[in-house]
Amino acid sequence: METNALIALGLAILIPIIVFAILICILEIVALWFILEKAGEPGWAAIIPIYNYLEVIKIAGKPWWFILLMLIPIVNLVIYIVILHGLSKSFGKDGAFTAGLFFLRFIFLPILGFGKSVYSGDKSQFC
């Protein structure tokens, strides 16, 4: 094969993957926007890096310093699962939903954001 043909083949494979990834990111941002608004937080926080994690930690009912634990390798996975479980519980979901959020985030975030679940969590732990 010629070099140009290989480049064209590579682009034909790569461009749809990139477009799909961008669409998934947009879907997750919009879903997080709705989740934040359901919890009484500003929806625009979904588009600001790090601050959106702080808002999710708040609505999950966890202390603010969990964001610092997210900087420690391996510990961050455990803390992330704890935060997701708190988020699930805040919207009346169970542990299976937490597993779904962890493994299939792009499916379960829209379920939480666009679904009929109502926020019933406690933000007082965030201080």
Short mmCIF file of the C-alpha atoms (twelve columns), coordinates in Angstrom:
data_MODEL
# 
_entry.id   MODEL 
# 
loop_
_atom_site.group_PDB 
_atom_site.id 
_atom_site.type_symbol 
_atom_site.label_atom_id 
_atom_site.label_alt_id 
_atom_site.label_comp_id 
_atom_site.label_asym_id 
_atom_site.label_seq_id 
_atom_site.Cartn_x 
_atom_site.Cartn_y 
_atom_site.Cartn_z 
_atom_site.pdbx_PDB_model_num 
ATOM 1   C CA . MET A 1   0.000   0.000  0.000  1 
ATOM 2   C CA . GLU A 2   1.031   3.550  -0.547 1 
ATOM 3   C CA . THR A 3   1.723   5.911  2.281  1 
ATOM 4   C CA . ASN A 4   -1.236  8.109  1.343  1 
ATOM 5   C CA . ALA A 5   -3.572  5.117  1.390  1 
ATOM 6   C CA . LEU A 6   -2.372  4.167  4.886  1 
ATOM 7   C CA . ILE A 7   -2.884  7.722  6.097  1 
ATOM 8   C CA . ALA A 8   -6.387  7.795  4.615  1 
ATOM 9   C CA . LEU A 9   -7.207  4.449  6.230  1 
ATOM 10  C CA . GLY A 10  -5.885  5.653  9.580  1 
ATOM 11  C CA . LEU A 11  -7.957  8.824  9.387  1 
ATOM 12  C CA . ALA A 12  -11.035 6.875  8.337  1 
ATOM 13  C CA . ILE A 13  -10.699 4.853  11.528 1 
ATOM 14  C CA . LEU A 14  -9.549  7.638  13.858 1 
ATOM 15  C CA . ILE A 15  -11.991 10.428 12.989 1 
ATOM 16  C CA . PRO A 16  -15.190 8.507  13.909 1 
ATOM 17  C CA . ILE A 17  -13.597 7.443  17.204 1 
ATOM 18  C CA . ILE A 18  -12.702 11.058 18.033 1 
ATOM 19  C CA . VAL A 19  -16.191 12.292 17.087 1 
ATOM 20  C CA . PHE A 20  -17.784 9.563  19.241 1 
ATOM 21  C CA . ALA A 21  -15.552 10.477 22.208 1 
ATOM 22  C CA . ILE A 22  -16.453 14.165 21.888 1 
ATOM 23  C CA . LEU A 23  -20.169 13.311 21.778 1 
ATOM 24  C CA . ILE A 24  -19.815 11.155 24.908 1 
ATOM 25  C CA . CYS A 25  -18.041 14.036 26.701 1 
ATOM 26  C CA . ILE A 26  -20.813 16.458 25.734 1 
ATOM 27  C CA . LEU A 27  -23.461 13.975 26.919 1 
ATOM 28  C CA . GLU A 28  -21.706 13.595 30.290 1 
ATOM 29  C CA . ILE A 29  -21.347 17.366 30.745 1 
ATOM 30  C CA . VAL A 30  -25.034 17.975 30.011 1 
ATOM 31  C CA . ALA A 31  -26.060 15.106 32.313 1 
ATOM 32  C CA . LEU A 32  -23.853 16.474 35.111 1 
ATOM 33  C CA . TRP A 33  -25.381 19.922 34.541 1 
ATOM 34  C CA . PHE A 34  -28.846 18.456 35.187 1 
ATOM 35  C CA . ILE A 35  -27.607 16.467 38.206 1 
ATOM 36  C CA . LEU A 36  -26.145 19.594 39.776 1 
ATOM 37  C CA . GLU A 37  -29.325 21.568 39.160 1 
ATOM 38  C CA . LYS A 38  -31.451 18.781 40.691 1 
ATOM 39  C CA . ALA A 39  -29.299 19.057 43.808 1 
ATOM 40  C CA . GLY A 40  -29.752 22.828 43.982 1 
ATOM 41  C CA . GLU A 41  -26.236 23.679 42.787 1 
ATOM 42  C CA . PRO A 42  -25.394 25.847 39.787 1 
ATOM 43  C CA . GLY A 43  -25.447 23.815 36.578 1 
ATOM 44  C CA . TRP A 44  -22.617 25.808 34.987 1 
ATOM 45  C CA . ALA A 45  -20.266 24.191 37.516 1 
ATOM 46  C CA . ALA A 46  -20.325 21.094 35.290 1 
ATOM 47  C CA . ILE A 47  -18.053 22.786 32.762 1 
ATOM 48  C CA . ILE A 48  -15.378 23.978 35.201 1 
ATOM 49  C CA . PRO A 49  -12.639 21.418 35.915 1 
ATOM 50  C CA . ILE A 50  -11.952 20.534 39.562 1 
ATOM 51  C CA . TYR A 51  -14.843 22.742 40.727 1 
ATOM 52  C CA . ASN A 52  -17.279 20.228 39.250 1 
ATOM 53  C CA . TYR A 53  -15.661 17.501 41.353 1 
ATOM 54  C CA . LEU A 54  -16.056 19.689 44.446 1 
ATOM 55  C CA . GLU A 55  -19.743 20.137 43.674 1 
ATOM 56  C CA . VAL A 56  -20.235 16.388 43.167 1 
ATOM 57  C CA . ILE A 57  -18.405 15.724 46.442 1 
ATOM 58  C CA . LYS A 58  -20.735 18.214 48.129 1 
ATOM 59  C CA . ILE A 59  -23.942 16.657 46.805 1 
ATOM 60  C CA . ALA A 60  -22.581 13.198 47.645 1 
ATOM 61  C CA . GLY A 61  -22.424 14.352 51.270 1 
ATOM 62  C CA . LYS A 62  -18.673 13.936 51.662 1 
ATOM 63  C CA . PRO A 63  -16.139 16.397 53.142 1 
ATOM 64  C CA . TRP A 64  -14.333 18.829 50.830 1 
ATOM 65  C CA . TRP A 65  -10.910 17.329 51.519 1 
ATOM 66  C CA . PHE A 66  -11.847 14.224 49.519 1 
ATOM 67  C CA . ILE A 67  -10.614 16.259 46.534 1 
ATOM 68  C CA . LEU A 68  -7.123  16.111 48.067 1 
ATOM 69  C CA . LEU A 69  -7.352  12.333 48.435 1 
ATOM 70  C CA . MET A 70  -8.139  12.171 44.718 1 
ATOM 71  C CA . LEU A 71  -4.516  13.219 44.098 1 
ATOM 72  C CA . ILE A 72  -3.083  10.055 45.689 1 
ATOM 73  C CA . PRO A 73  -2.692  7.099  43.303 1 
ATOM 74  C CA . ILE A 74  -4.715  3.971  44.168 1 
ATOM 75  C CA . VAL A 75  -6.415  5.846  47.029 1 
ATOM 76  C CA . ASN A 76  -8.168  7.944  44.388 1 
ATOM 77  C CA . LEU A 77  -9.956  4.870  43.010 1 
ATOM 78  C CA . VAL A 78  -11.337 3.987  46.429 1 
ATOM 79  C CA . ILE A 79  -12.349 7.595  47.128 1 
ATOM 80  C CA . TYR A 80  -13.927 7.880  43.668 1 
ATOM 81  C CA . ILE A 81  -16.081 4.816  44.388 1 
ATOM 82  C CA . VAL A 82  -17.031 6.249  47.803 1 
ATOM 83  C CA . ILE A 83  -18.029 9.537  46.144 1 
ATOM 84  C CA . LEU A 84  -20.049 7.733  43.467 1 
ATOM 85  C CA . HIS A 85  -21.786 5.681  46.157 1 
ATOM 86  C CA . GLY A 86  -22.644 8.858  48.046 1 
ATOM 87  C CA . LEU A 87  -23.970 10.359 44.813 1 
ATOM 88  C CA . SER A 88  -26.090 7.266  44.195 1 
ATOM 89  C CA . LYS A 89  -27.464 7.296  47.736 1 
ATOM 90  C CA . SER A 90  -28.226 11.034 47.485 1 
ATOM 91  C CA . PHE A 91  -30.586 10.285 44.619 1 
ATOM 92  C CA . GLY A 92  -32.126 7.190  46.200 1 
ATOM 93  C CA . LYS A 93  -30.168 4.605  44.232 1 
ATOM 94  C CA . ASP A 94  -28.357 1.501  45.498 1 
ATOM 95  C CA . GLY A 95  -24.929 -0.099 45.243 1 
ATOM 96  C CA . ALA A 96  -25.647 -1.628 41.849 1 
ATOM 97  C CA . PHE A 97  -26.210 1.870  40.480 1 
ATOM 98  C CA . THR A 98  -22.845 2.863  41.967 1 
ATOM 99  C CA . ALA A 99  -21.207 0.028  40.042 1 
ATOM 100 C CA . GLY A 100 -22.977 1.241  36.922 1 
ATOM 101 C CA . LEU A 101 -21.681 4.776  37.487 1 
ATOM 102 C CA . PHE A 102 -18.159 3.427  37.888 1 
ATOM 103 C CA . PHE A 103 -18.068 1.092  34.885 1 
ATOM 104 C CA . LEU A 104 -20.602 2.685  32.497 1 
ATOM 105 C CA . ARG A 105 -20.536 6.353  33.461 1 
ATOM 106 C CA . PHE A 106 -21.714 7.526  30.040 1 
ATOM 107 C CA . ILE A 107 -24.945 5.545  30.484 1 
ATOM 108 C CA . PHE A 108 -25.677 6.002  34.193 1 
ATOM 109 C CA . LEU A 109 -24.969 9.748  34.463 1 
ATOM 110 C CA . PRO A 110 -27.737 10.540 31.934 1 
ATOM 111 C CA . ILE A 111 -30.062 8.165  33.791 1 
ATOM 112 C CA . LEU A 112 -29.409 10.147 36.962 1 
ATOM 113 C CA . GLY A 113 -29.551 13.551 35.260 1 
ATOM 114 C CA . PHE A 114 -32.492 13.091 32.926 1 
ATOM 115 C CA . GLY A 115 -34.437 10.519 34.967 1 
ATOM 116 C CA . LYS A 116 -37.086 11.051 37.609 1 
ATOM 117 C CA . SER A 117 -34.815 10.581 40.609 1 
ATOM 118 C CA . VAL A 118 -34.998 13.354 43.190 1 
ATOM 119 C CA . TYR A 119 -32.120 14.642 45.295 1 
ATOM 120 C CA . SER A 120 -32.552 13.724 48.940 1 
ATOM 121 C CA . GLY A 121 -28.988 14.000 50.217 1 
ATOM 122 C CA . ASP A 122 -27.338 15.966 52.996 1 
ATOM 123 C CA . LYS A 123 -24.716 18.592 52.119 1 
ATOM 124 C CA . SER A 124 -23.808 19.410 55.735 1 
ATOM 125 C CA . GLN A 125 -20.721 17.141 55.712 1 
ATOM 126 C CA . PHE A 126 -19.011 19.322 53.092 1 
ATOM 127 C CA . CYS A 127 -17.719 21.961 55.539 1 
# 
